[in-house]
Amino acid sequence: MDTSEQTTPETVKQMKRRRRSLEEKRRIVEETLEPGASVARVARRHAVNANQVFYWRKKYREGRLGKGRSSTLLPVAVSDSTHKFFPRTNNSFTETNNWPRETKRSRD
């Protein structure tokens, strides 16, 4: 067992809470995504709780951790042919309802 990665109770007491930049979080997450990497070992090496690294990985996959694989934008082409599919109305945000109206039946 490599003892250089172990922390002692004295070391834990002396360590202060640390705020990590997005770049640092991203680097740690990308390190865990390497083939054969262990999240627990990477977290220990960076003095971070493994659960915190799993949370960062989730944010990374969602594209909420800065630049990442999931934050790639795709090209979009805009054309005037959209009116064929979506009829224009006075208010472009209202949906037209073409359902037949209900009729009230008179009680005899």
Buried (B, 14 or more C-beta within 10 A) or exposed (E): EEEEEEEEEEEEEEEEEEEBEBEBBBEBBBBBBEEEEEBEBBBBEBEBEBEBBBBBBEBBBEEEBEEBEEEEEEEEEEEEEEEEEEEEEEEEEEEEEEEEEEEEEEEE
